[in-house]
Amino acid sequence: MEFFKKYETWHWQRIQRHILYWLLWSAFLVIINTLIGNTLKSLDDHVRIGQWIAFEATVLPIKIGAAYTIAYWVMPRYLYTKKYGYFVAYSVVVLLFFAVILYLVYAHFVHPIILHDSQAYTIEQFVYKGVQLIYITAMVICIKFFQNYLHEQERNQSLVQQKVEAELKYLRNQVQPHFLFNTLNNIYGLVLSKDQRAGEAIVTLSNLLSFMLYEGDTKRIPLAKELEMLDHYVELELLRYQRRLQFQFDKGTMPVHYSIAPLLLLPFVENAFKHGPAKEEGMSFITIKMDVQEQVLSFFIENSYSSVDQENEHIQSGIGLGNIKKRLELIYPDRHSLQITKGETFRVYLSIELEKA
């Protein structure tokens, strides 16, 4: 897991953010020192804000050096690689090194020259400034950790999205060959019987292929296009089964301003045609009912199935239905309801909360 974000370049916007951070931090310290600095007994009464600005400008490079050495040199080499003992040891060494430099600058330049402090720089003051150096560095490290956390959250979200898109593409690619295999078998039967309707079936199949090429790989399509594709498929199947099937397709209210994931309803219809029609005339039926009310699509399909299919418990859960369950979970999590029941007939009830086109 790549938790720690690594920058390749220091672009200008990034440099500006760092400059702004240190300016704000220095301004805060100047204000604090101006308000309470004159209460220190070791300082003369005439210390002004200009002296505090010079004070912070002198020690700021040392603070930045300590913070950035740990954040951009020690952390990448030892913390990111999980060498925690080395990280602590090197951090202590770096802080001690810069604390000594800070002590020398305070004792020999800041206090006697800038602040006009006649008294010697004490050990207590050195310890106080050392603690200040520690928490300034700790704040920089905390900021980096927070940035890394946000980066990891963004990265995980991106990986999840990529995984979902890859799975959906894989499932769509499975649906299409399965559909084409069954449809081509139907047309092949018409050709063998020299049925003149074979040409019409080929044209209809061409429309379906056009839909799959240009619409099937998109995230959403208008609901009307999905219904048009179902009509083409049903037309192909009815050419094959003719009088051996009682077919009913009722479309209720179908608003035009809603969208749906492509090829979402086809596997249910395909499954009904695959296992529903029997060889005897008038022995089979397929009923499809659809309606949209208050942004919810209700889709119901019921079909008879032969005694051979009834003996096979797995035949009704083929490639199409298995894929469509996964697609529904990926595309409409917590926004759909799917019920499949098997008795004397096979029934599917699906409800989906649609999106506006």
Secondary structure, 3 states (H helix, E strand, C coil): CCCCCCCCCCCHHHHHHHHHHHHHHHHHHHHHHHHHHHHCCCCCCCCCHHHHHHHHHHHHHHHHHHHHHHHHHHHHHHHCCCCHHHHHHHHHHHHHHHHHHHHHHHHHHHHHHHCCCCCCCCHHHHHHHHHHHHHHHHHHHHHHHHHHHHHHHHHHHHHHHHHHHHHHHHHHHHHHHHHHHHHHHHHHHHHHCCCCHHHHHHHHHHHHHHHHHHCCCCCCEEHHHHHHHHHHHHHHHHHHHHHHCEEEEEECCCCCCEEECCCCCHHHHHHHHHHCCCCCCCCCEEEEEEEEECCEEEEEEEEECCHHHHHCCCCCCCHHHHHHHHHHHHHCCCCEEEEEEECCEEEEEEEEECEEC
